[in-house]
Amino acid sequence: MRVPQTAVMSGRYLTNRRRVSTSRAKSGFLGWWDHVPQAPKDPILGVTEAFLADTSPLKINLGVGAYRDDEGRPVVLRCVRAAEARIAGAQLLESISTAASTKLVERSVQLLYGMDVDIVKQKRVSGIQALSGTGACRLFAEFQRRFYPESHIYLPIPTWSNHHNIWRDAQVPIRTFRYYHADSKGLHFAALMDDIKNAPDRSFFLLHPCAHNPTGIDPTEEQWREISYQFKVKNHFPFFDMAYQGLASGDPDRDAKAVRIFFEDGHLIGCSQSFAKIMGLYGHRVGCLSILSGDEMQATAIRSQLRLIARAMYSSPPVHGSFLVSTILGDQDLKALWEEEVKVMANRIIKMRTTLRRTLEKMGSSVNWEHITNQVGMFWFSGLSPQQVDEMAKKFHVYMTHDGRISMAGVTRSNVDYLATAIHEITKSD
């Protein structure tokens, strides 16, 4: 019986393919990525993974940095639902993405500096829509590297862990300045000022304008004025990472005071803004990077460079989230509703701080818990050691990051007593 030519050819192909595969395997062609090691787990995502694997009904996740209501659920704000309804009929096409991004930048800048400033009309601000706060920081880090290739970035000790990743991956050398005082669980202001004074002139500093992450410790208004003055003396460049405007005090204007002090003092300023937490839009990745320039010509040049950097990173940002934010900030009624809702969010966190502190004090704890209510914003830097954090998870199924940072958004009326009991038991020997 004669075998069809196609079958012969097919058989030869398979035989040759096996030979090639064997040959490639022997020569190492199939081992392109054998040398790639497992990356270390993200400290925050790792907390969530451990929490999800725990089957205890008592478990509490205090690692998540997003707002939760008193039932522990994510919240869709009424202002967001209203904005969704308004843009429901809009055609989100590429032809309007630039206009949407421009509106987002203008309204973000007004939220940051205040409605009465003229820098938008004067066209002194270079801004670009970014992929939330992380994307805005990454854009600025790349911009810094390109135009100040010999510079460093000074980060506070401690700071959000991803700040180190962002500037490291942009190949900007990192230096640090002292911020947290472990003994007082407060601001180490004298050390902070010494480090600002001792840094080389014209250094880049990253500052948290409110609700410092992870400590929840902010300078007072007078301390911000001293910091601003020393920045002028040293001609340092302030880059603010604003992720919690409104969530620290419940008042967006009050939470922007640090930035406005620097503006009043005549600084040129860089700022990252995120709307993930303050508007409950974590999955939309809406952010803004803005740089205040000396004049319109300088701003135009900077904007062109920021767009060039973004083009190679992600080309253009998604439109839907920016439409929601710009619609809310651009409408008087919707903005007022957002301000009302963000105040409710902030007040719930403040109330949980007070309740947790009082509960611990009623238990007769010998530990001073004043720092629970002295700190502000979403996080409480508890002072628990890594060993105590491990015990909290093992004995009480309470999960937080290893540095003892607790997300107060995860504390509710239904679990605050249990959390206080766990903390009290763990810290009895302190």
Disulfide bonds with the S-S distance in Angstrom:
none
